[in-house]
Amino acid sequence: MKPKLIIILFCLVLMFNSCAKTGNKKKDERKNNNVQNLSILIPTYMEQPIKEWTYFLQASHPNVKFEIICMNEQYFSSDTTFRDFDLIFTPSFIRGNKYKYSIISQEAIVCVVSFKNPFLQSIINRGISPNDLKKIFSNPNSYYWKDFFKTDKKLNDKITIILPDDRYTLINQLFDWLDIDKPTSVTMKSTDSILDLLKIQNDIMTFLPSSLVYNINTQYRKDFLYVVPIDLNNDNWISDDEYLYDNIIMIKKAVLDNKIDSLLVLQYKLIYSIDNSRKNLIEDIVNNKHNLNKNIFEQYGYFVN
């Protein structure tokens, strides 16, 4: 082969290779230009289920990049957050006619004691009334178990009240339901710390989110705690239509059938501003039932219609 012909062929190969690279680069640029970033602000404790949910969403929205930002929910506020985030996942209700939302999942707020509590049999039979709870939580650590429950043993233990400091909406709704101000003297700890204490300390009374109280595998409450029934009619006896929920199936049905006071139900919502420039995309994600994978949330103990 003549040297000139070899040089010409070599130049053609280089030219075609360069064109191919340029074409691929432009294709990648077009693809990147079509990607839309959507930021989602969530409470820190919801990080894992939301990560799994956005991973599921990615299949039907390949041109959307979901950015998850975790924050303690007490710092959520409508004016600032909607300037910085496209979606907010929260049990709080953000007021204002510029915002829309869709309820994604729910859970109950339940009263919990240690399963080793020496007054447990009386607690099981009698439950506790809202009026008694109001007394106890108005003046934390001022009452004794024997003031409300009976046992054959001679015990003089005080009721130790501890509430979760990482569940801002739960605390607000609880005290709204009790119709009292939150006392400054109440002891606050993380939900994980409270669960650990319930294993070793018999005198604790608390309120916790139901997703942490039940064993998802067995469907029953965790064996070291007991969900206290609420004696709604104050007759010192628990009937079937009062808050007796020993397994997650019963409490799920009660929540979804609206059998529990709304203040004792946490409704997790995806909230967005109607002024958002990507409102159509957001509404497709929020309102399309095909985008909601029930299994993801239910495996973490949340209830989905």
Contacts in CASP RR format, 6 or more apart in sequence:
PFRMAT RR
TARGET T0000
AUTHOR 0000-0000-0000
METHOD contacts of the structure
MODEL  1
MKPKLIIILFCLVLMFNSCAKTGNKKKDERKNNNVQNLSILIPTYMEQPI
KEWTYFLQASHPNVKFEIICMNEQYFSSDTTFRDFDLIFTPSFIRGNKYK
YSIISQEAIVCVVSFKNPFLQSIINRGISPNDLKKIFSNPNSYYWKDFFK
TDKKLNDKITIILPDDRYTLINQLFDWLDIDKPTSVTMKSTDSILDLLKI
QNDIMTFLPSSLVYNINTQYRKDFLYVVPIDLNNDNWISDDEYLYDNIIM
IKKAVLDNKIDSLLVLQYKLIYSIDNSRKNLIEDIVNNKHNLNKNIFEQY
GYFVN
34 63 0 8 1.000
35 63 0 8 1.000
35 64 0 8 1.000
35 65 0 8 1.000
36 63 0 8 1.000
36 64 0 8 1.000
36 65 0 8 1.000
36 278 0 8 1.000
36 281 0 8 1.000
37 64 0 8 1.000
37 65 0 8 1.000
37 67 0 8 1.000
38 64 0 8 1.000
38 65 0 8 1.000
38 66 0 8 1.000
38 67 0 8 1.000
38 86 0 8 1.000
38 87 0 8 1.000
38 278 0 8 1.000
38 281 0 8 1.000
38 282 0 8 1.000
38 285 0 8 1.000
39 67 0 8 1.000
39 68 0 8 1.000
39 69 0 8 1.000
39 84 0 8 1.000
39 85 0 8 1.000
39 86 0 8 1.000
39 87 0 8 1.000
40 50 0 8 1.000
40 54 0 8 1.000
40 66 0 8 1.000
40 67 0 8 1.000
40 68 0 8 1.000
40 69 0 8 1.000
40 85 0 8 1.000
40 86 0 8 1.000
40 87 0 8 1.000
40 88 0 8 1.000
40 89 0 8 1.000
41 69 0 8 1.000
41 71 0 8 1.000
41 76 0 8 1.000
41 81 0 8 1.000
41 84 0 8 1.000
41 85 0 8 1.000
41 87 0 8 1.000
41 88 0 8 1.000
41 89 0 8 1.000
41 90 0 8 1.000
42 50 0 8 1.000
42 68 0 8 1.000
42 69 0 8 1.000
42 70 0 8 1.000
42 71 0 8 1.000
42 88 0 8 1.000
42 89 0 8 1.000
42 90 0 8 1.000
43 70 0 8 1.000
43 71 0 8 1.000
43 72 0 8 1.000
43 73 0 8 1.000
43 76 0 8 1.000
43 89 0 8 1.000
43 90 0 8 1.000
43 91 0 8 1.000
44 70 0 8 1.000
44 71 0 8 1.000
44 72 0 8 1.000
44 73 0 8 1.000
44 166 0 8 1.000
45 166 0 8 1.000
45 167 0 8 1.000
45 191 0 8 1.000
46 89 0 8 1.000
46 268 0 8 1.000
47 68 0 8 1.000
47 70 0 8 1.000
48 300 0 8 1.000
49 296 0 8 1.000
49 297 0 8 1.000
49 300 0 8 1.000
49 302 0 8 1.000
50 68 0 8 1.000
50 89 0 8 1.000
51 68 0 8 1.000
52 296 0 8 1.000
53 293 0 8 1.000
53 296 0 8 1.000
53 297 0 8 1.000
54 66 0 8 1.000
54 68 0 8 1.000
56 293 0 8 1.000
56 296 0 8 1.000
57 64 0 8 1.000
57 66 0 8 1.000
57 285 0 8 1.000
57 291 0 8 1.000
58 64 0 8 1.000
58 66 0 8 1.000
60 290 0 8 1.000
60 291 0 8 1.000
61 281 0 8 1.000
61 285 0 8 1.000
64 281 0 8 1.000
64 285 0 8 1.000
69 85 0 8 1.000
72 166 0 8 1.000
72 168 0 8 1.000
73 90 0 8 1.000
73 91 0 8 1.000
73 92 0 8 1.000
73 167 0 8 1.000
73 168 0 8 1.000
73 169 0 8 1.000
74 168 0 8 1.000
76 88 0 8 1.000
76 90 0 8 1.000
76 92 0 8 1.000
76 94 0 8 1.000
78 94 0 8 1.000
78 95 0 8 1.000
78 96 0 8 1.000
78 99 0 8 1.000
81 88 0 8 1.000
82 88 0 8 1.000
82 99 0 8 1.000
82 272 0 8 1.000
82 273 0 8 1.000
82 276 0 8 1.000
86 272 0 8 1.000
86 276 0 8 1.000
86 278 0 8 1.000
86 282 0 8 1.000
87 270 0 8 1.000
87 271 0 8 1.000
87 272 0 8 1.000
87 282 0 8 1.000
87 285 0 8 1.000
87 286 0 8 1.000
88 94 0 8 1.000
88 270 0 8 1.000
88 271 0 8 1.000
88 272 0 8 1.000
89 104 0 8 1.000
89 268 0 8 1.000
89 269 0 8 1.000
89 270 0 8 1.000
89 271 0 8 1.000
90 169 0 8 1.000
90 268 0 8 1.000
90 269 0 8 1.000
90 271 0 8 1.000
91 169 0 8 1.000
91 170 0 8 1.000
91 266 0 8 1.000
91 267 0 8 1.000
91 268 0 8 1.000
91 269 0 8 1.000
92 168 0 8 1.000
92 169 0 8 1.000
92 172 0 8 1.000
93 269 0 8 1.000
94 101 0 8 1.000
94 271 0 8 1.000
98 273 0 8 1.000
98 274 0 8 1.000
98 275 0 8 1.000
99 271 0 8 1.000
99 272 0 8 1.000
99 273 0 8 1.000
99 274 0 8 1.000
100 271 0 8 1.000
100 272 0 8 1.000
100 274 0 8 1.000
100 283 0 8 1.000
100 286 0 8 1.000
101 269 0 8 1.000
101 270 0 8 1.000
101 271 0 8 1.000
101 272 0 8 1.000
101 286 0 8 1.000
102 269 0 8 1.000
102 270 0 8 1.000
102 286 0 8 1.000
102 287 0 8 1.000
103 267 0 8 1.000
103 268 0 8 1.000
103 269 0 8 1.000
103 305 0 8 1.000
104 268 0 8 1.000
104 269 0 8 1.000
104 270 0 8 1.000
104 292 0 8 1.000
104 297 0 8 1.000
104 304 0 8 1.000
105 268 0 8 1.000
105 297 0 8 1.000
105 302 0 8 1.000
105 303 0 8 1.000
105 304 0 8 1.000
106 255 0 8 1.000
106 256 0 8 1.000
106 265 0 8 1.000
106 266 0 8 1.000
106 267 0 8 1.000
106 268 0 8 1.000
106 302 0 8 1.000
106 303 0 8 1.000
106 304 0 8 1.000
107 209 0 8 1.000
107 210 0 8 1.000
107 211 0 8 1.000
107 255 0 8 1.000
107 265 0 8 1.000
107 266 0 8 1.000
107 268 0 8 1.000
107 301 0 8 1.000
107 302 0 8 1.000
107 303 0 8 1.000
108 209 0 8 1.000
108 210 0 8 1.000
108 245 0 8 1.000
108 251 0 8 1.000
108 254 0 8 1.000
108 255 0 8 1.000
108 260 0 8 1.000
108 264 0 8 1.000
108 265 0 8 1.000
108 266 0 8 1.000
109 170 0 8 1.000
109 173 0 8 1.000
109 174 0 8 1.000
109 177 0 8 1.000
109 207 0 8 1.000
109 208 0 8 1.000
109 209 0 8 1.000
109 210 0 8 1.000
109 263 0 8 1.000
109 264 0 8 1.000
109 265 0 8 1.000
109 266 0 8 1.000
110 207 0 8 1.000
110 208 0 8 1.000
110 209 0 8 1.000
110 210 0 8 1.000
110 213 0 8 1.000
110 227 0 8 1.000
110 228 0 8 1.000
110 243 0 8 1.000
110 245 0 8 1.000
110 251 0 8 1.000
110 264 0 8 1.000
111 128 0 8 1.000
111 133 0 8 1.000
111 205 0 8 1.000
111 206 0 8 1.000
111 207 0 8 1.000
111 227 0 8 1.000
111 228 0 8 1.000
111 230 0 8 1.000
112 198 0 8 1.000
112 205 0 8 1.000
112 206 0 8 1.000
112 207 0 8 1.000
112 208 0 8 1.000
112 213 0 8 1.000
112 225 0 8 1.000
112 226 0 8 1.000
112 227 0 8 1.000
112 228 0 8 1.000
113 120 0 8 1.000
113 123 0 8 1.000
113 198 0 8 1.000
113 204 0 8 1.000
113 205 0 8 1.000
113 206 0 8 1.000
113 225 0 8 1.000
113 226 0 8 1.000
113 228 0 8 1.000
114 198 0 8 1.000
114 199 0 8 1.000
114 201 0 8 1.000
114 202 0 8 1.000
114 203 0 8 1.000
114 204 0 8 1.000
114 224 0 8 1.000
114 225 0 8 1.000
114 226 0 8 1.000
115 223 0 8 1.000
115 224 0 8 1.000
115 225 0 8 1.000
115 226 0 8 1.000
116 202 0 8 1.000
116 224 0 8 1.000
117 123 0 8 1.000
117 145 0 8 1.000
117 202 0 8 1.000
117 203 0 8 1.000
117 226 0 8 1.000
118 145 0 8 1.000
118 151 0 8 1.000
118 153 0 8 1.000
118 155 0 8 1.000
118 157 0 8 1.000
118 202 0 8 1.000
119 145 0 8 1.000
119 146 0 8 1.000
119 149 0 8 1.000
119 150 0 8 1.000
119 151 0 8 1.000
119 155 0 8 1.000
120 226 0 8 1.000
121 151 0 8 1.000
122 149 0 8 1.000
122 150 0 8 1.000
122 151 0 8 1.000
123 149 0 8 1.000
123 226 0 8 1.000
123 228 0 8 1.000
124 226 0 8 1.000
124 229 0 8 1.000
124 238 0 8 1.000
125 237 0 8 1.000
125 238 0 8 1.000
126 148 0 8 1.000
126 149 0 8 1.000
126 231 0 8 1.000
126 236 0 8 1.000
126 237 0 8 1.000
126 238 0 8 1.000
127 228 0 8 1.000
127 229 0 8 1.000
127 230 0 8 1.000
127 231 0 8 1.000
127 238 0 8 1.000
128 148 0 8 1.000
128 228 0 8 1.000
128 229 0 8 1.000
128 230 0 8 1.000
128 231 0 8 1.000
129 230 0 8 1.000
129 231 0 8 1.000
129 232 0 8 1.000
129 234 0 8 1.000
129 236 0 8 1.000
130 177 0 8 1.000
130 178 0 8 1.000
130 230 0 8 1.000
130 232 0 8 1.000
130 234 0 8 1.000
131 234 0 8 1.000
132 148 0 8 1.000
133 178 0 8 1.000
133 230 0 8 1.000
134 178 0 8 1.000
134 179 0 8 1.000
134 180 0 8 1.000
135 143 0 8 1.000
136 143 0 8 1.000
136 148 0 8 1.000
136 159 0 8 1.000
136 161 0 8 1.000
136 205 0 8 1.000
137 161 0 8 1.000
137 175 0 8 1.000
137 178 0 8 1.000
137 180 0 8 1.000
137 183 0 8 1.000
137 186 0 8 1.000
138 178 0 8 1.000
138 180 0 8 1.000
138 183 0 8 1.000
139 183 0 8 1.000
140 161 0 8 1.000
140 183 0 8 1.000
140 185 0 8 1.000
140 186 0 8 1.000
140 187 0 8 1.000
141 158 0 8 1.000
141 159 0 8 1.000
141 160 0 8 1.000
141 161 0 8 1.000
141 185 0 8 1.000
141 187 0 8 1.000
142 158 0 8 1.000
143 158 0 8 1.000
143 159 0 8 1.000
144 156 0 8 1.000
144 157 0 8 1.000
144 158 0 8 1.000
144 159 0 8 1.000
145 151 0 8 1.000
145 155 0 8 1.000
145 157 0 8 1.000
145 158 0 8 1.000
145 159 0 8 1.000
145 203 0 8 1.000
146 155 0 8 1.000
146 156 0 8 1.000
157 202 0 8 1.000
157 203 0 8 1.000
158 203 0 8 1.000
159 203 0 8 1.000
159 205 0 8 1.000
160 187 0 8 1.000
160 201 0 8 1.000
160 203 0 8 1.000
160 204 0 8 1.000
160 205 0 8 1.000
161 186 0 8 1.000
161 187 0 8 1.000
161 204 0 8 1.000
161 205 0 8 1.000
161 206 0 8 1.000
162 186 0 8 1.000
162 187 0 8 1.000
162 188 0 8 1.000
162 189 0 8 1.000
162 194 0 8 1.000
162 197 0 8 1.000
162 204 0 8 1.000
162 206 0 8 1.000
163 171 0 8 1.000
163 174 0 8 1.000
163 186 0 8 1.000
163 187 0 8 1.000
163 188 0 8 1.000
163 189 0 8 1.000
163 194 0 8 1.000
163 206 0 8 1.000
163 207 0 8 1.000
164 170 0 8 1.000
164 171 0 8 1.000
164 188 0 8 1.000
164 189 0 8 1.000
164 190 0 8 1.000
164 191 0 8 1.000
164 194 0 8 1.000
164 206 0 8 1.000
164 207 0 8 1.000
164 208 0 8 1.000
164 209 0 8 1.000
165 188 0 8 1.000
165 189 0 8 1.000
165 190 0 8 1.000
166 190 0 8 1.000
166 191 0 8 1.000
167 191 0 8 1.000
167 209 0 8 1.000
169 266 0 8 1.000
170 207 0 8 1.000
170 208 0 8 1.000
170 209 0 8 1.000
170 266 0 8 1.000
171 182 0 8 1.000
173 263 0 8 1.000
173 264 0 8 1.000
173 266 0 8 1.000
174 207 0 8 1.000
174 263 0 8 1.000
174 264 0 8 1.000
175 181 0 8 1.000
175 182 0 8 1.000
176 263 0 8 1.000
177 261 0 8 1.000
177 263 0 8 1.000
177 264 0 8 1.000
189 197 0 8 1.000
191 208 0 8 1.000
191 209 0 8 1.000
191 212 0 8 1.000
194 204 0 8 1.000
194 206 0 8 1.000
194 208 0 8 1.000
195 208 0 8 1.000
195 212 0 8 1.000
195 222 0 8 1.000
195 225 0 8 1.000
197 204 0 8 1.000
198 204 0 8 1.000
198 206 0 8 1.000
198 224 0 8 1.000
198 225 0 8 1.000
199 224 0 8 1.000
205 228 0 8 1.000
209 266 0 8 1.000
210 248 0 8 1.000
210 251 0 8 1.000
210 255 0 8 1.000
210 301 0 8 1.000
211 300 0 8 1.000
211 301 0 8 1.000
211 302 0 8 1.000
213 221 0 8 1.000
213 222 0 8 1.000
213 225 0 8 1.000
213 227 0 8 1.000
214 220 0 8 1.000
214 221 0 8 1.000
214 222 0 8 1.000
214 247 0 8 1.000
214 248 0 8 1.000
214 251 0 8 1.000
214 301 0 8 1.000
215 221 0 8 1.000
215 222 0 8 1.000
215 223 0 8 1.000
216 248 0 8 1.000
216 299 0 8 1.000
216 300 0 8 1.000
216 301 0 8 1.000
219 247 0 8 1.000
219 248 0 8 1.000
219 249 0 8 1.000
220 246 0 8 1.000
220 247 0 8 1.000
220 248 0 8 1.000
221 227 0 8 1.000
221 246 0 8 1.000
221 247 0 8 1.000
227 245 0 8 1.000
227 246 0 8 1.000
227 251 0 8 1.000
229 238 0 8 1.000
229 242 0 8 1.000
229 243 0 8 1.000
229 244 0 8 1.000
229 245 0 8 1.000
230 242 0 8 1.000
230 243 0 8 1.000
231 237 0 8 1.000
231 238 0 8 1.000
231 242 0 8 1.000
232 242 0 8 1.000
232 243 0 8 1.000
233 242 0 8 1.000
238 244 0 8 1.000
243 254 0 8 1.000
243 260 0 8 1.000
244 250 0 8 1.000
245 251 0 8 1.000
245 254 0 8 1.000
248 301 0 8 1.000
251 260 0 8 1.000
252 303 0 8 1.000
253 259 0 8 1.000
254 260 0 8 1.000
255 265 0 8 1.000
255 303 0 8 1.000
256 303 0 8 1.000
256 305 0 8 1.000
268 302 0 8 1.000
270 285 0 8 1.000
270 286 0 8 1.000
272 279 0 8 1.000
272 282 0 8 1.000
272 283 0 8 1.000
272 286 0 8 1.000
273 279 0 8 1.000
276 282 0 8 1.000
284 291 0 8 1.000
285 291 0 8 1.000
292 304 0 8 1.000
294 304 0 8 1.000
297 303 0 8 1.000
297 304 0 8 1.000
298 304 0 8 1.000
END
